Amino acid sequence: MPTPTKGPRLGGSPSHEKMMLANLSANLFEHRSITTTLTKAKRLRPYAERLITMAKQGDIAARRRVVGKISANSATNQAIVHELFTVIAPAMAEREGGYTRIVKIGNRKGDNAPMAVIELVMEPVSPKQAVVKEAEQATATPAAQPVQEETPEVESTETADTEAESAAAESTEGESQK
């Protein structure tokens, strides 16, 4: 978990900061992507990823913790929590982390604040990453895999092929000289 930032909080008071993060996370789960300042996006990332990790557990206790973290408006938040548990968490089941992506989009026109888009990574885990993990597991347990040695027959057939090629080349040279 990242260390807390020094200095003033996002909203001024701790309760206002919690409410802002709860509302930002609810909007992120509802719309799958939101545009906000870079600082808010960086502070939202661990909060939202923790909620997704709780949702992946899928039990009633985790659902109650998520409802308690999101915010007090019960009608809309119940729908958002339901979507988080039924749509988003199963889509993230193969992922071990990194559920969100932050993309910088430039500065805001009015006050020149750096802006960013934070979005849920809904794409499935790529097979390339899975192959890399399998290769790491294979190198971690080399004793389990038998070592195969090359047989000398392969080498002898290669030398026989090269000898046959050199003999054919000599015969063609002999014919061309006649």
N, C-alpha and C positions, 0 to 999 in steps of 0.2 A: 504494500500500500504506500502511495507517495506521502511524503511528509506534508503537513499542513502549511499553507502559505503564511508568510510573515506579514504583519501589517493589517490594514483594514480588511474586513470580510466583504463579500460580494454585495450584501444588502445593508450593512451597517450593524445589525445585531445578529446573534446566532440564530434566533428564531426566524428572522426574515430570510437568512441564507438557506435554512432548511426548507422553508416554503418555496423559495425560488428553485432549488434543486428538485423538489418534489414535482413542481409544475412543469419544469423543463423535461424531466424524465417521463411524465405522463404524456406530454406532447410528442416526445420522441417515439414512444411506443404506439401512439395513435397514428402519427403521420409517417413513421419510419425514417424521417429526415427533417431536421430543423436548421434554420440559419440563426446564428447568435454570435456574440463576440467570442473571440478566441479564448479569453480567460474563462468565460462561463463554460465553453465547450470542454476545456481541459479539466475544469472542476466537476463537470457533469459525467465525464467518462467513467471514473471508478464507481461513482454512485449508481449509474445505470447498469454497469456490468455486474455489480454485486446483486442488483435486483434480478437480472437475468439468471445468474447462478442460483439464486433462491428459487426462481421459477422452474429451473431444470430439475429440482428435487421433486416437485410435483405434489407434495403432500399438503394436507390442510393447514398444518402449522406454518409452512412456508408461505402459503397463500395469505394467511392472516398477518404475517410479518410484512409482506409486500403491501397489503392494503393499509397497514399502519404507517408505512414509509411514504406512500404516494401522496395523499392529502385527504382533506376532510369532505370534499364534495362527493357524496356517496353514489349518486346516480351515474354520473359519467365515469367515475373511477372504477366502479364495479365492472363496467363494460371493458375498460382498458385492462384491468387485471385479468379478466376472462380471456381477452385476446392475447395477453402476454403468456398466460399459461397454456392456451390451446393452440396458438399459431406460432408465436415467436420462439418459445422454449423448445418445442419439437424440431423446429428448423435449425436450432443451435445445438442440437443434441450431440453431433459429432465433433463440434468445436470444443477445444479445451480452454479457450479464452479468446480475447480479441474480438469481442462481439460488435464493437463500434469502430467507426473510421472518422477521422477529422481531416477535412480538406480546407486549406486556407483559400479564401476567395478575394482578398484585397481589403482595402480600407473603406469604411463607411463614408459617404459623401459629407454629411453634416459635421461630424466631430473627428473624422479621420481615425476612428477606432478600428483596429484589425478585426475583420469578420471571418467566420469559418462556418462550414456546413458540417454538422455531426450527423451521421447516418448509421443505421444498423447494417451489418454485413450479413445479408441474407443468402448470399451465394453458398453453395455447398463447398466443403473443404476440397481443394483441388487434388487430383490423383498424384500430382508431382510431389506434394507434401507427404502423402501417404507412402510413396515409394521411398522417399528419403528416410522416413521413420522406420520402415522395414529394413532398409540397408543398415541403419544404426543398430537395430536390434540384432541383425545378423553378425555384425562385427563385434557386438558385445558378448556373444556366445559362440566363439569359434570352436570350442571343444565339441559342441553338439553336432557340428557339420563334419563329415568325413573329408579328409584331404585326398584328392584324386591326383595321382601322378601321371604325367604323360608317358605313354608306352614308347619303347624304342622302335616299334613297328612304324609309327608315324614318321620318325626321322629316316628310317631306312627307305620307306617309299618315296620320301622327298628326294633322297640322294639317288635312288633308282630313276626317278623322273628326270633329274638333271643330267644323269649319265646318258639316258636315252636321247635327250635333247641334244647333247653334245655329239653323240654318234650320228644323229640325223643331220646335224649341221656339217660334220666332216664329210658325210656322203654327198651332200649337196655341193660342197666345195670341190670335191673330187670330180663330180660330174661337170661342173662348170669349167674346170681347168682342162678337160679333155677336149 
